[in-house]
């Protein structure tokens, strides 16, 4: 029994273009009618194509699939399956991490909104960060640019990070810096290079809160004045730069609006 290319495509649920590709790779050799050049596939051809689908559905690329069906020895096939197993384990691990990350992100969004203008005292977890922007000016030096490209690939495990110098928090100027941060738990997971200019922040006591900044160029150290009021009321003084992450940026009342988590290191006033 022989089958035209359209019939084989319907039987197997694959495109005619893919059938032609497998023919080019030598997987199948359909007979051709010399009068009209129609292709006719036999049962043996279809068996080979089913083998191709078997490996393709493991996630192998079509080039490799063609080689697996036409060239691979038993040992070579086993080696390829070992490689694919490791690849799938890595993919599953990343999907697990992404699921954990998106669930944590959802929790963080709810908490951030509930903490806008509300303060509490808590220990900030240790993390790593680097700076690539001072006020509105990016650091475009080669080393910093390369570092930025690497850390952008870690997203969404890396986060947009800012810090405001202690003197600016206190009202002397309005400088701030931006970069990226990443939790210590992901350093080993992704083999992150933590050599300078990457820095580590140790866990320490902070005033924790959140604030909103709506509109372009409205981000300011003055957004943190309410943290200073809280510190004075509870007998604390700032003890370092304020820092935090952009939780999200959304449209509200026709303006781009950022929700920011903020931490202000403090110590007991003497």
ABEGO torsion letter per residue (X at the ends): XBBBAAAAAAAAGBBAAAAAAAAAAGABBBBBBAAAGBBBBBAAAAAAAAAAAAAAAAGBBAAAAAAAAAABBAAAAAAAAAAAAAAAAAAAAAAAAAAAAAAAAAAAAAAAAAABGBBBBBBBBBBBBBBABBEABBBABAAAAAAAAAAAAAOAABBBBBBBBAAAAAGBEABBBBBBBBBAAAAAAAGBBABOABBBBBBBBBBBBBBBBBEBGABBAAAAAAAAAAAAAAGBBBBEBBBEBBABBBBBGGBBBBBBBBBBBBBBBX
